Amino acid sequence: MKTLLEKLSAIRLVPVVVIHDADKAVPLAKALLDNGCACMEITFRTPAAAEAIARISREVPGMLVGAGTLLTPEQVQAACRAGASFGVAPGFDPQVVKAAAGMDFLFVPGVSTASEMSQALSLGCLFQKFFPAEAAGGVRMLKSLLAAFRHTGVRIMPTGGINAGNIGSWLEIPEVAACGGSWICESPLIEAGDWEEIGRRTREALKALKADAL
């Protein structure tokens, strides 16, 4: 059976979602899945997040759904209860990392410096989110960091400022397992129920990935 990291490495694309209405969760997940993307991250920035994750977990079994913006141990617990397959944070908080480990919950802390990457590794986090990817120095910055940490086996999910036009340059880095991005499922599209446009953006992103792999 594939590990979660192996699954994410195969999918390579993690749409980041801010959802305000849990009723939109299942149609959104189906729009992504029907257009070739079997993974998504729902951020805990709204009260609807936990319910949205729970509905997708129950009704769209083919979707690998994670919980993002987990800032407290309580949010980690709520994400686990909702059925999230993994958790993500924008930064590195040892207490949150330890809470996730205590629940045997795959957690991806955010890092943007050598110190944060080192501290995350010291707590066993071999999968880390480089955030905000473009604003923190882009591809050149991540390559520079990895020069000092490549031997550790760390794997990275860059997120922040990534789109269909630049995702290929990030995925060229061997240590990058997948990229997160919010451009596919922008909130106005979700609120309008524009599943067709979300599907089109999904296909566009996946086409970019395939073209880059050639």
Salt bridges, closest charged atoms under 4 A:
ASP23 OD1 - ARG55 NH1 2.54
GLU51 OE2 - ARG55 NE 2.85
GLU51 OE2 - ARG58 NH2 3.97
GLU175 OE2 - ARG150 NE 2.71
GLU186 OE1 - ARG201 NH1 2.80
GLU197 OE2 - ARG200 NH2 2.85
GLU197 OE2 - ARG201 NE 2.87
GLU204 OE2 - ARG200 NH1 3.97
